Amino acid sequence: MQLHIEKFPAYTLVQPQVARLDTVAAPVLRGTTADLANEGRFRVILDLKQVQFVDSSGLGALIHLHKTLQPQGRLVLCHVDAKVGQLFKVTRLDRVFTLAASDDEAFRLVMA
């Protein structure tokens, strides 16, 4: 899986370049999580614009990312596909993750 990563002074933008966050993509996201944490980058916007499917491995990677960034920082998910958003509701992870509908909202939330 390819990730587009932009590092800004106050936060990091991570954009998965895949339609599926699954058993193939999850290990890459976990590795990136460790790299960001080791660099002290704890404020992350994860732009899921291209992601249309998330399986249990993908959910595990997202939870790992969230836990790694807490309590020093914050994870904000933006541009969440309707099907993926429904998965978050069914699993009640919409109560765990911070979701943003737009880039501006994601920026405001990650800086809060």
C-alpha positions as semicolon CSV with decimal commas, in nm:
position;residue;x (nm);y (nm);z (nm)
1;M;0,000;0,000;0,000
2;Q;0,115;0,348;-0,074
3;L;0,064;0,634;0,167
4;H;0,098;0,998;0,073
5;I;0,237;1,176;0,379
6;E;0,270;1,552;0,419
7;K;0,442;1,682;0,730
8;F;0,341;2,030;0,841
9;P;0,483;2,206;1,146
10;A;0,176;2,140;1,364
11;Y;0,035;1,816;1,220
12;T;0,079;1,537;0,966
13;L;-0,158;1,454;0,680
14;V;-0,170;1,086;0,581
15;Q;-0,358;0,979;0,269
16;P;-0,385;0,607;0,190
17;Q;-0,366;0,558;-0,187
18;V;-0,585;0,246;-0,188
19;A;-0,955;0,163;-0,202
20;R;-0,928;-0,112;0,061
21;L;-0,783;-0,089;0,409
22;D;-0,743;-0,462;0,463
23;T;-0,491;-0,730;0,562
24;V;-0,254;-0,612;0,289
25;A;-0,270;-0,243;0,376
26;A;-0,300;-0,260;0,756
27;P;0,065;-0,352;0,828
28;V;0,186;-0,051;0,628
29;L;-0,042;0,179;0,826
30;R;0,082;0,025;1,152
31;G;0,444;0,078;1,047
32;T;0,376;0,436;0,953
33;T;0,210;0,489;1,291
34;A;0,527;0,377;1,468
35;D;0,743;0,598;1,246
36;L;0,530;0,907;1,314
37;A;0,526;0,844;1,689
38;N;0,906;0,795;1,692
39;E;0,938;1,134;1,519
40;G;0,716;1,295;1,782
41;R;0,437;1,362;1,533
42;F;0,124;1,299;1,739
43;R;-0,131;1,516;1,555
44;V;-0,249;1,326;1,248
45;I;-0,524;1,380;0,993
46;L;-0,600;1,056;0,812
47;D;-0,771;1,140;0,483
48;L;-0,977;0,837;0,381
49;K;-1,102;0,992;0,056
50;Q;-0,993;0,694;-0,156
51;V;-1,080;0,423;0,099
52;Q;-1,411;0,250;0,023
53;F;-1,371;-0,066;0,232
54;V;-1,225;-0,144;0,575
55;D;-1,201;-0,498;0,715
56;S;-1,115;-0,612;1,069
57;S;-0,741;-0,576;1,003
58;G;-0,797;-0,221;0,883
59;L;-1,005;-0,143;1,191
60;G;-0,727;-0,285;1,407
61;A;-0,472;-0,062;1,235
62;L;-0,694;0,245;1,287
63;I;-0,740;0,161;1,655
64;H;-0,365;0,110;1,689
65;L;-0,303;0,450;1,531
66;H;-0,555;0,613;1,763
67;K;-0,405;0,453;2,077
68;T;-0,048;0,534;1,972
69;L;-0,126;0,902;1,929
70;Q;-0,314;0,933;2,260
71;P;-0,276;1,109;2,501
72;Q;-0,005;1,335;2,354
73;G;-0,186;1,408;2,029
74;R;-0,495;1,351;1,826
75;L;-0,617;1,150;1,528
76;V;-0,885;1,294;1,299
77;L;-1,039;1,091;1,016
78;C;-1,175;1,292;0,726
79;H;-1,362;1,225;0,402
80;V;-1,497;0,897;0,537
81;D;-1,695;0,696;0,278
82;A;-2,061;0,633;0,371
83;K;-2,007;0,254;0,391
84;V;-1,701;0,296;0,609
85;G;-1,890;0,545;0,825
86;Q;-2,169;0,291;0,867
87;L;-1,910;0,032;0,979
88;F;-1,788;0,278;1,242
89;K;-2,147;0,324;1,365
90;V;-2,219;-0,051;1,379
91;T;-1,896;-0,117;1,570
92;R;-1,951;0,198;1,779
93;L;-1,609;0,324;1,676
94;D;-1,776;0,650;1,573
95;R;-1,764;0,719;1,949
96;V;-1,389;0,655;1,955
97;F;-1,269;0,824;1,637
98;T;-1,296;1,194;1,564
99;L;-1,459;1,230;1,222
100;A;-1,449;1,541;1,003
101;A;-1,649;1,613;0,689
102;S;-1,407;1,867;0,540
103;D;-1,040;1,962;0,536
104;D;-1,109;2,279;0,737
105;E;-1,300;2,089;1,003
106;A;-1,025;1,825;1,022
107;F;-0,764;2,096;1,075
108;R;-0,969;2,263;1,350
109;L;-1,027;1,930;1,526
110;V;-0,666;1,807;1,508
111;M;-0,548;2,136;1,659
112;A;-0,808;2,133;1,941
